[in-house]
Amino acid sequence: MMRALAVMGVAAALTGCAGASSDVVAPGAKVPISLSRAVRDADGAVVPQERQEVVGHFEKKSTSWGMAWSLVDLTPKTDLSPAVNEQVVRAKGDAVVRLAVRSKPCGLNFVPILAWLPIWPGCNDLVIGGDIVRVKPAPPPPPPPKAIPTMPEPMPPVVAVAMKRGKKVSKK
């Protein structure tokens, strides 16, 4: 019994209660950002994959901080706007697609005993990445099909022409 309590005590001492959270936002982004592989063109239609060309990779690393076991956010927002705008211009792209946010706890979250205290800061390392794409122009629409008349046009009056042994003979 005592041994089990000792093992549980050591395990509890090695675990951390500290942490952090942050909302990832991009209110000032000048280009579209998508968590999926889809991006919309100026008309609002989804751009097909064959018109998207990957021209670079977007990445931003950040750390979010919190206290009181992550109940108090010290970095409530992580703004991607400046990084997105700068990296997309550098890559000569039009949008960011397949945006992914990865978060892992920092080492400070696991300091024995101190991580149990509400005043001990917690943190998470964020790695945010995606593909920078350039949208290729849409191909020109195909020419309209040639009209097929549904009814034959009236024939002009015909002068009957007969052939008689290689000579044309007109009948009126």
C-alpha positions in Angstrom: 0.0 0.0 0.0 2.7 2.4 0.9 4.7 1.5 -2.2 1.7 2.3 -4.4 1.2 5.7 -2.7 4.9 6.5 -3.2 4.7 5.6 -6.9 1.5 7.7 -7.3 3.2 10.6 -5.4 6.3 10.5 -7.7 4.1 10.3 -10.8 2.0 13.3 -9.6 5.2 15.3 -8.9 6.5 14.7 -12.4 3.3 15.7 -14.1 2.4 19.3 -14.8 -0.8 21.2 -14.4 0.4 24.4 -16.0 -0.5 25.3 -19.6 -1.6 28.0 -21.9 -3.9 28.7 -24.8 -4.2 31.2 -27.6 -6.6 32.0 -30.4 -4.9 31.9 -33.8 -6.3 34.9 -35.8 -5.4 36.8 -39.0 -7.6 39.9 -39.2 -5.1 41.9 -41.3 -4.3 39.2 -43.8 -4.4 40.5 -47.4 -4.8 37.1 -48.9 -7.2 34.2 -48.3 -6.2 31.6 -45.7 -7.8 28.2 -45.7 -7.5 25.2 -43.4 -8.5 23.0 -46.3 -7.0 22.6 -49.8 -9.7 24.8 -51.3 -9.4 28.5 -52.1 -12.0 30.7 -53.8 -11.4 33.0 -56.7 -12.6 36.6 -57.1 -16.0 35.3 -58.2 -16.4 33.1 -55.1 -16.0 29.8 -57.0 -13.7 27.1 -55.6 -10.4 27.1 -57.6 -9.8 23.5 -58.9 -6.5 21.8 -57.8 -5.1 21.9 -61.4 -5.2 25.7 -61.2 -3.3 25.9 -57.9 0.5 26.0 -58.0 2.4 25.6 -54.7 5.1 28.3 -54.7 6.3 28.2 -51.1 5.6 27.1 -47.5 4.2 29.4 -44.8 5.5 28.9 -41.3 5.3 30.8 -38.0 6.5 29.7 -34.6 5.1 31.3 -31.5 4.8 30.6 -27.8 1.5 31.2 -25.9 1.6 31.9 -22.1 -0.9 31.4 -19.3 -1.3 31.2 -15.6 -3.6 29.6 -13.1 -3.5 26.3 -14.9 -4.3 28.0 -18.2 -7.4 29.7 -17.0 -5.7 33.1 -17.5 -4.4 33.7 -21.0 -1.3 36.0 -21.1 -1.3 35.8 -24.9 -5.0 35.6 -25.8 -4.4 36.0 -29.5 -1.6 34.9 -31.9 -1.9 37.1 -35.0 -0.7 35.6 -38.2 -1.4 38.6 -40.4 2.1 40.2 -40.6 3.8 36.8 -41.2 1.3 35.7 -43.8 1.4 39.0 -45.7 5.2 39.1 -45.8 5.8 35.4 -46.7 3.1 35.3 -49.4 4.5 38.5 -51.1 8.0 37.0 -50.9 6.8 33.8 -52.6 4.7 35.7 -55.1 1.6 33.8 -54.1 -2.1 34.4 -53.9 -3.3 32.4 -50.8 -2.4 30.1 -48.0 -4.0 26.6 -48.0 -3.8 23.5 -45.8 -3.0 25.7 -42.7 -2.2 23.5 -39.7 -1.7 24.5 -36.1 0.5 22.2 -33.9 0.8 22.9 -30.2 3.0 21.1 -27.6 3.6 22.0 -24.0 6.8 23.7 -22.9 9.2 22.3 -20.4 8.0 24.9 -17.8 4.7 23.0 -17.5 6.5 20.0 -16.0 8.6 21.6 -13.2 7.7 19.4 -10.1 5.6 21.0 -7.5 5.8 24.5 -8.9 3.5 23.6 -11.8 0.8 22.9 -9.3 0.9 26.6 -8.1 -1.6 28.9 -9.9 1.1 31.7 -10.1 3.5 29.4 -12.0 3.4 30.4 -15.7 2.6 27.7 -18.3 3.4 27.8 -22.0 2.7 26.0 -25.3 4.9 26.1 -28.3 2.9 26.7 -31.5 4.1 25.8 -35.0 1.7 27.1 -37.7 2.3 26.1 -41.3 0.6 25.8 -44.7 1.2 25.9 -48.4 1.5 29.2 -50.3 -0.2 28.8 -53.7 -0.5 30.9 -56.8 -3.7 30.7 -58.7 -3.2 30.1 -62.4 -5.6 32.0 -64.8 -8.6 30.1 -65.9 -8.4 28.7 -69.4 -10.5 30.5 -72.0 -14.0 29.0 -72.4 -14.4 26.6 -75.3 -16.0 28.2 -78.4 -19.7 27.7 -78.6 -20.8 24.7 -80.7 -21.8 25.5 -84.2 -25.5 25.8 -84.6 -27.2 22.8 -86.2 -30.3 23.9 -88.0 -33.3 22.1 -86.7 -35.4 22.7 -89.9 -34.0 22.9 -93.3 -34.2 26.3 -94.8 -36.6 26.7 -97.7 -35.1 25.9 -101.0 -35.0 28.6 -103.7 -37.1 27.9 -106.8 -35.2 25.3 -108.8 -34.9 25.3 -112.5 -34.8 21.6 -113.5 -31.7 20.6 -115.3 -31.6 17.3 -117.1 -28.7 15.6 -118.7 -29.2 14.0 -122.0 -26.2 12.2 -123.3 -23.6 14.5 -121.7 -25.5 17.7 -122.6 -27.4 19.9 -120.2 -31.0 20.4 -121.2 -32.9 23.1 -119.5 -36.6 22.6 -118.8 -38.7 25.5 -117.9 
